[in-house]
């Protein structure tokens, strides 16, 4: 099977930067950070080189212990002769 897409180089990430991030701890004395935790993440929006991520962290028993929000920038690697 031949494909022209296979010959094209795959884009590489050149830069990733967090614009802002926040962690909200819920009842921090009710869980231990050195025990098993489950994390659930969703990215409801990405565009124009930016992305938004929401994350929730739970104990083994299913108790929500933290909520996180982060916005970041992703730029693809530019050719070395590029002025951008």
One Martini backbone bead per residue (centre of mass of N, CA, C, O) as a GRO file, in nm:
protein
   84
    1UNK     BB    1   0.094   0.038   0.026
    2UNK     BB    2   0.046   0.366  -0.085
    3UNK     BB    3   0.151   0.698   0.045
    4UNK     BB    4   0.182   1.042   0.060
    5UNK     BB    5   0.163   1.087   0.372
    6UNK     BB    6   0.418   0.917   0.453
    7UNK     BB    7   0.629   1.127   0.321
    8UNK     BB    8   0.541   1.328   0.513
    9UNK     BB    9   0.620   1.517   0.761
   10UNK     BB   10   0.584   1.539   1.088
   11UNK     BB   11   0.483   1.730   1.319
   12UNK     BB   12   0.648   1.933   1.563
   13UNK     BB   13   0.706   2.028   1.875
   14UNK     BB   14   0.850   2.343   1.986
   15UNK     BB   15   0.620   2.455   2.199
   16UNK     BB   16   0.531   2.464   2.558
   17UNK     BB   17   0.292   2.669   2.744
   18UNK     BB   18   0.183   2.806   3.038
   19UNK     BB   19  -0.038   3.059   3.109
   20UNK     BB   20  -0.239   2.906   3.315
   21UNK     BB   21  -0.290   2.782   3.661
   22UNK     BB   22  -0.517   2.580   3.871
   23UNK     BB   23  -0.560   2.460   4.214
   24UNK     BB   24  -0.829   2.298   4.380
   25UNK     BB   25  -0.873   2.221   4.710
   26UNK     BB   26  -1.063   1.960   4.875
   27UNK     BB   27  -1.013   1.878   5.167
   28UNK     BB   28  -0.685   1.823   5.233
   29UNK     BB   29  -0.725   1.637   5.509
   30UNK     BB   30  -0.891   1.384   5.347
   31UNK     BB   31  -0.602   1.317   5.211
   32UNK     BB   32  -0.340   1.135   5.035
   33UNK     BB   33  -0.072   1.189   4.812
   34UNK     BB   34   0.061   0.878   4.862
   35UNK     BB   35  -0.191   0.779   4.725
   36UNK     BB   36  -0.424   0.673   4.534
   37UNK     BB   37  -0.512   0.840   4.219
   38UNK     BB   38  -0.763   0.987   4.015
   39UNK     BB   39  -0.778   1.110   3.675
   40UNK     BB   40  -0.969   1.364   3.500
   41UNK     BB   41  -0.978   1.468   3.152
   42UNK     BB   42  -1.049   1.776   2.963
   43UNK     BB   43  -1.085   1.926   2.622
   44UNK     BB   44  -1.311   2.166   2.506
   45UNK     BB   45  -1.061   2.346   2.381
   46UNK     BB   46  -0.902   2.428   2.055
   47UNK     BB   47  -0.699   2.705   1.925
   48UNK     BB   48  -0.469   2.911   1.797
   49UNK     BB   49  -0.243   2.750   1.982
   50UNK     BB   50  -0.459   2.669   2.199
   51UNK     BB   51  -0.556   2.536   2.533
   52UNK     BB   52  -0.808   2.363   2.731
   53UNK     BB   53  -0.808   2.236   3.078
   54UNK     BB   54  -0.973   1.985   3.269
   55UNK     BB   55  -0.947   1.862   3.616
   56UNK     BB   56  -0.994   1.563   3.817
   57UNK     BB   57  -0.947   1.447   4.159
   58UNK     BB   58  -0.944   1.116   4.307
   59UNK     BB   59  -1.010   0.880   4.509
   60UNK     BB   60  -1.065   0.549   4.548
   61UNK     BB   61  -1.365   0.627   4.667
   62UNK     BB   62  -1.454   0.903   4.488
   63UNK     BB   63  -1.328   1.158   4.605
   64UNK     BB   64  -1.310   1.489   4.566
   65UNK     BB   65  -0.986   1.679   4.590
   66UNK     BB   66  -0.951   1.814   4.290
   67UNK     BB   67  -0.922   2.110   4.078
   68UNK     BB   68  -0.837   2.188   3.732
   69UNK     BB   69  -0.684   2.464   3.542
   70UNK     BB   70  -0.572   2.508   3.188
   71UNK     BB   71  -0.363   2.718   2.982
   72UNK     BB   72  -0.216   2.681   2.652
   73UNK     BB   73   0.073   2.668   2.437
   74UNK     BB   74   0.120   2.567   2.087
   75UNK     BB   75   0.412   2.505   1.884
   76UNK     BB   76   0.547   2.450   1.594
   77UNK     BB   77   0.805   2.353   1.430
   78UNK     BB   78   1.036   2.533   1.257
   79UNK     BB   79   1.217   2.600   1.021
   80UNK     BB   80   1.545   2.709   1.033
   81UNK     BB   81   1.482   2.943   0.796
   82UNK     BB   82   1.282   3.076   0.965
   83UNK     BB   83   1.145   3.396   1.091
   84UNK     BB   84   0.921   3.290   1.321
   0.00000   0.00000   0.00000
